[in-house]
Amino acid sequence: MKRYWLPVICFFILLLPSCMPSLDVFEKDVALPHQQWESGFRPQIVFSIRDTSARYNIYIVIRHTDAYNFNNIWVRATVQQPGDPGSHSQRYDLSLATNQNGWLGVAMDDIYESRILIQSQTKFNRPGDYIFSLQQVMREDPLRHVLNVGVRVEKEM
């Protein structure tokens, strides 16, 4: 009878690390006031990089309702490196839906969350705190039915 328990115990021991949260992931979302994103509201997200030898994937996280009026969202992302008074900005056209299948991302009732890869295999040159800010640059202002925006940084394994 004891030998039947050994495979079960081994299975759960191997499963345990996959259930634990990864320490190599940072994600922070900012709630938008009144479920609309005004172009003047530029949330800032600060994350720390300690391992400059690793490569990272950077995502923009968008949470919106089914009532959102567009298939995409234009976002200006600005990053400031530690010890650098300047910053670097780039605009991204983020797809939130397809014409054939509807909304992309994960759905919960009428709320959709998309994690959209904007930079893969990014190498940070300096350790320290990076300041990441997001601005919507759509024609509609304020941009209605957007609930949260954020950043996700994953260390590549």
Number of C-alpha atoms within 10 A of each C-alpha: 5 6 7 8 10 10 11 10 11 10 11 10 11 10 11 9 10 9 8 8 8 11 8 11 13 16 15 15 18 16 15 19 12 10 17 19 25 18 17 11 15 18 15 18 19 15 15 13 18 11 15 13 11 15 16 23 17 21 19 23 20 22 24 21 19 14 11 16 13 11 14 16 16 15 18 16 20 17 18 17 18 16 11 8 7 9 11 10 13 9 14 16 13 18 16 22 15 11 7 6 7 11 20 16 17 12 15 8 8 9 18 20 20 21 20 18 15 14 13 14 13 16 15 17 13 15 15 17 16 20 16 21 19 22 20 23 20 18 9 12 13 17 19 18 19 24 21 19 24 21 25 20 22 19 19 13 7
